[in-house]
């Protein structure tokens, strides 16, 4: 078909451009050879494209399988994370409660320490006063011990003979009674 149409176009070419166009079998054979070369090149390009596309599709299929496996693994890990998140939430709640209790106890301990510090100051003052009073009372105690050495049987008989002794003597004897208690009797003068 193409070789017949060349003759028609050659007549039109002469009419239009006033020049001759000669078509030979060589031109036609070159045309066919160029067509075969072009066809071969395009087939190679198409084959390369097909191989490249097949490689890409294979890679996509492998990626899809890997993605499905990873998705299943992710679901399992998400479940584990969910369970552990519940545990962590419980631990955080427990720590928060214990922190509140510890804060209350710490505040109470601080208040008690403050009160004890105040009491320690008061006790130190009272101890100083008591020590001073004791130092003042030691000479009287020493004198009383020495006075005990001066008591004899006659003085005790004299005190016993009193039916109603003076209040001072009765008080001293009651104190002595409580310092050396005897069972079965009371602290009355009788």
C-alpha positions in Angstrom: 0.0 0.0 0.0 2.7 2.5 1.0 4.7 1.8 -2.2 1.7 2.6 -4.4 0.9 5.8 -2.5 4.4 7.0 -3.2 3.6 7.2 -6.9 0.5 9.3 -6.2 2.4 11.7 -3.9 5.2 12.0 -6.4 2.7 13.3 -9.1 1.4 15.8 -6.5 4.9 16.8 -5.6 5.8 17.6 -9.2 2.6 19.6 -9.7 3.2 21.6 -6.6 7.0 22.1 -6.5 7.8 21.6 -10.2 10.4 18.9 -9.3 10.5 15.2 -9.9 10.5 12.7 -7.1 11.7 9.2 -8.1 10.7 6.3 -5.9 12.8 3.2 -6.2 12.6 -0.2 -4.6 15.7 0.8 -2.5 13.8 3.6 -0.8 11.0 1.1 0.0 13.4 -1.5 1.3 15.2 1.1 3.5 11.8 2.1 4.8 11.0 -1.6 5.7 14.4 -2.0 7.3 14.0 1.2 9.3 10.5 -0.1 10.3 12.0 -3.4 11.5 14.7 -1.7 13.4 12.2 0.7 15.0 9.9 -2.2 15.8 12.8 -4.2 17.4 13.8 -1.2 19.5 10.3 -0.6 20.7 9.8 -4.3 21.5 13.0 -4.2 23.6 11.8 -1.1 25.4 8.4 -2.7 26.0 10.1 -5.9 27.3 12.3 -3.9 29.6 9.2 -2.0 30.8 7.4 -5.3 31.4 10.3 -6.8 33.4 10.6 -3.6 35.4 6.9 -3.5 36.0 6.9 -7.2 37.0 9.8 -6.5 39.4 7.9 -3.6 40.9 4.7 -5.7 41.2 6.7 -8.5 42.9 8.2 -5.9 45.3 4.7 -4.5 46.0 3.4 -8.1 46.7 6.2 -8.8 49.1 5.7 -5.4 50.8 2.0 -6.2 51.1 2.8 -9.5 52.8 5.3 -7.9 55.1 2.8 -5.1 55.9 0.1 -7.7 56.7 2.5 -9.6 59.0 3.6 -6.3 60.7 -0.1 -5.3 61.1 -0.8 -8.5 62.9 2.2 -8.1 65.1 1.2 -4.5 65.7 -2.2 -5.5 66.8 -0.7 -8.0 69.3 1.7 -5.4 70.6 -1.1 -2.9 70.9 -3.1 -5.3 73.0 -0.1 -5.9 75.2 0.4 -2.1 75.4 -3.2 -1.7 76.4 -2.9 -4.2 79.2 0.3 -2.6 80.4 -1.2 0.8 80.2 -4.0 -0.3 82.5 -1.4 -1.6 84.9 0.6 1.6 84.7 -2.5 3.7 85.3 -3.3 1.6 88.4 0.3 2.0 89.6 0.1 5.8 89.0 -3.2 6.0 90.9 -1.7 4.0 93.8 1.4 6.2 93.9 -0.7 9.3 93.9 -2.8 8.0 96.8 0.3 7.0 98.8 1.9 10.4 98.0 -1.2 12.2 99.4 -1.1 10.0 102.6 2.7 10.6 102.9 2.2 14.3 102.5 -0.5 14.3 105.3 1.8 12.2 107.5 4.8 14.4 106.8 2.7 17.5 107.7 1.5 15.8 110.9 5.1 14.8 111.7 6.3 18.4 111.1 3.6 19.8 113.4 4.4 17.2 116.0 8.1 17.9 115.7 7.4 21.6 116.1 5.3 20.9 119.2 8.0 18.6 120.6 10.6 21.3 120.0 8.5 23.8 122.0 8.0 21.2 124.7 11.8 20.5 124.7 12.3 24.2 125.3 9.8 24.2 128.2 11.3 21.0 129.6 14.8 22.5 129.4 13.6 25.6 131.3 11.8 23.4 133.9 14.9 21.2 134.2 17.1 24.2 134.8 14.6 25.3 137.5 14.4 21.8 139.0 18.2 21.5 139.0 18.5 24.8 140.7 15.9 23.8 143.3 17.7 20.4 143.8 21.0 22.2 144.3 19.3 24.4 146.9 17.6 21.3 148.5 20.8 19.2 148.7 22.2 21.0 151.8 18.8 20.5 153.5 18.8 16.8 152.6 22.3 16.4 154.0 21.3 18.2 157.1 18.2 15.9 157.4 20.4 12.8 157.0 22.7 14.1 159.7 19.7 14.8 161.9 18.6 11.2 161.5 21.8 10.1 163.1 20.9 12.2 166.1 17.5 10.5 166.6 17.5 8.0 169.4 14.9 5.6 170.9 13.8 8.0 173.5 12.8 10.6 170.9 10.7 8.0 169.0 9.0 7.0 172.2 8.2 10.6 172.9 6.6 11.1 169.4 4.5 7.9 169.9 3.2 9.1 173.2 1.6 12.2 171.6 -2.2 11.7 171.3 -2.6 14.5 168.8 0.8 15.8 167.6 1.3 19.2 165.9 0.5 19.3 162.2 4.2 19.6 161.3 5.2 16.5 163.2 2.2 14.6 161.8 3.2 15.6 158.2 6.9 14.6 158.7 5.8 11.2 160.1 3.3 10.7 157.2 6.1 11.4 154.6 8.4 9.0 156.4 5.6 6.4 156.3 5.1 6.8 152.6 8.9 6.6 152.0 9.0 3.3 153.9 5.6 1.8 153.4 4.3 -1.1 155.5 1.5 -3.3 154.4 -1.7 -3.7 156.4 -2.0 -0.3 157.9 -3.0 3.2 156.7 -1.4 6.6 157.0 -3.5 7.9 159.9 -1.8 8.9 163.1 -3.4 6.0 165.1 
